[in-house]
Amino acid sequence: MSDMLTKLGIDWKLFIAQLVNFLILFLVLRFFAWKALVNALEERRAKIRQGVDDANKAETRLKEIECERGDVLAQARQEAAKIIEQAEAKAQTLKEEKMRLAKNEIEQQVNEAKDVIKAERAEAYATLKQEAGRLIAAATGKIVGELDDKSQKKLIDDAIAELEAGK
């Protein structure tokens, strides 16, 4: 077997020395560097795990915020609709009140105008009645001659009564 190894170019002494060197290096590295390397890897894994957890938490919080935003927007829309509805109701009430006030004012003005017209009509009628009485008295005085005041008054009243009846 040693012939075979020699034919392959392997020296036993050198091979054993290299194996011992390898084992010593392995033990030194394991004793000093292995723990530090494993700790660094564990810390790295922990940081990665923490990052993933934080990302999941952030994603969950983002979804919650989106839901809250939707709720707030829906509530704001409802409140806006209520405000608009109240404003429209107020406007309608105000419109109706203004219309009622305008109608009352118009009716009042119409009634005042009717009263003025009635007063003017009554005054014109009284003036016409006096003028008609004077004209009738003058006409009857010329036709009949001189009548006493009592007869003249009766004649004027009869003529005025006929005029009123023909009205």
C-alpha positions in Angstrom: 0.0 0.0 0.0 2.8 2.3 0.7 4.1 1.5 -2.8 0.8 2.6 -4.2 0.8 5.8 -2.4 4.3 6.5 -3.5 3.4 5.8 -7.1 0.6 8.3 -6.7 3.0 10.9 -5.3 1.8 10.9 -1.7 4.4 11.1 1.0 3.2 9.6 4.3 5.1 11.8 6.6 4.1 14.9 4.8 0.5 13.7 4.6 0.3 13.1 8.4 2.0 16.5 9.1 -0.5 18.2 6.9 -3.4 16.3 8.6 -2.1 17.4 12.1 -1.7 21.0 10.9 -5.2 20.9 9.5 -6.6 19.5 12.8 -4.7 22.1 14.8 -6.0 24.9 12.5 -9.5 23.5 12.6 -9.5 23.3 16.5 -8.0 26.8 16.8 -10.5 28.3 14.3 -13.3 26.4 16.0 -12.3 27.6 19.4 -11.7 31.2 18.5 -13.6 32.0 15.3 -16.4 29.5 15.2 -18.4 31.0 18.1 -18.0 34.5 16.7 -19.0 33.4 13.2 -22.0 31.5 14.5 -23.0 34.5 16.7 -22.7 36.8 13.8 -24.8 34.5 11.7 -27.4 34.2 14.5 -27.5 38.0 14.9 -27.9 38.3 11.1 -30.8 35.8 11.2 -32.4 37.6 14.1 -32.2 41.0 12.3 -33.6 39.4 9.1 -36.4 37.8 11.2 -37.1 41.1 12.9 -37.1 42.9 9.6 -39.6 40.5 8.2 -41.8 40.8 11.3 -41.6 44.6 11.1 -42.5 44.5 7.5 -45.5 42.2 8.3 -46.6 44.5 11.1 -46.2 47.5 8.8 -48.3 45.8 6.2 -51.0 44.9 8.7 -51.0 48.5 10.1 -51.2 49.9 6.5 -54.3 47.7 5.9 -55.8 48.9 9.1 -55.1 52.5 8.2 -56.7 52.0 4.8 -59.8 50.6 6.5 -59.9 53.5 8.9 -59.4 55.9 6.0 -62.3 54.3 4.2 -64.5 54.5 7.3 -63.5 58.2 7.9 -64.3 59.0 4.2 -67.6 57.3 4.4 -68.5 59.1 7.6 -67.4 62.4 6.1 -69.6 61.8 3.1 -72.5 61.0 5.3 -71.9 64.2 7.3 -71.6 66.2 4.1 -74.9 64.7 2.9 -76.6 65.6 6.2 -75.2 69.2 6.0 -76.4 69.6 2.4 -79.8 68.2 3.3 -80.1 70.5 6.3 -79.0 73.5 4.1 -81.6 72.6 1.5 -84.3 72.3 4.1 -83.3 75.6 5.6 -83.3 77.2 2.1 -86.8 75.7 1.4 -88.1 77.0 4.8 -86.6 80.4 4.1 -88.1 80.5 0.6 -91.5 79.6 1.9 -91.3 82.2 4.7 -90.2 84.9 2.1 -93.1 83.8 -0.2 -95.6 84.0 2.7 -94.3 87.5 3.7 -94.4 88.7 0.1 -97.9 87.3 -0.3 -99.1 89.0 2.9 -97.5 92.3 1.8 -99.1 92.1 -1.6 -102.5 91.3 0.0 -102.1 94.2 2.4 -101.2 96.5 -0.5 -104.2 95.2 -2.5 -106.5 95.8 0.4 -105.1 99.3 1.0 -105.6 100.0 -2.7 -109.2 98.7 -2.6 -109.8 100.9 0.5 -108.4 104.0 -1.3 -110.5 103.2 -4.4 -113.6 102.7 -2.3 -112.9 106.0 -0.5 -112.3 107.8 -3.8 -115.4 106.2 -5.3 -117.5 107.3 -2.3 -116.1 110.8 -2.5 -116.7 111.0 -6.2 -120.2 109.6 -5.8 -120.9 112.2 -3.1 -119.6 115.0 -5.3 -121.6 113.7 -8.2 -124.7 113.5 -6.0 -124.3 117.1 -4.9 -123.6 118.2 -8.4 -126.5 116.3 -9.8 -128.7 117.7 -7.0 -127.6 121.2 -7.9 -128.1 120.7 -11.6 -131.5 119.1 -11.0 -132.5 122.0 -8.7 -131.4 124.5 -11.3 -133.2 122.6 -14.1 -136.4 122.1 -12.1 -136.2 125.7 -11.0 -136.2 126.9 -14.6 -138.9 124.4 -15.6 -141.3 124.6 -12.7 -140.6 128.1 -11.7 -140.3 129.0 -8.2 -141.0 126.0 -5.8 -140.9 126.1 -2.1 -137.9 124.6 -0.4 -139.8 121.6 0.7 -141.1 120.7 -2.7 -137.7 121.4 -4.3 -136.0 119.1 -1.8 -138.5 116.3 -2.5 -138.0 116.6 -6.2 -134.2 116.5 -5.8 -134.4 113.4 -3.5 -136.6 111.6 -6.0 -134.2 112.4 -8.8 -131.3 111.2 -6.8 -133.2 108.0 -5.9 -133.8 107.3 -9.6 -130.1 107.9 -10.4 -129.1 105.5 -7.6 -131.6 102.9 -8.8 -130.1 103.1 -12.3 -126.6 102.7 -11.0 
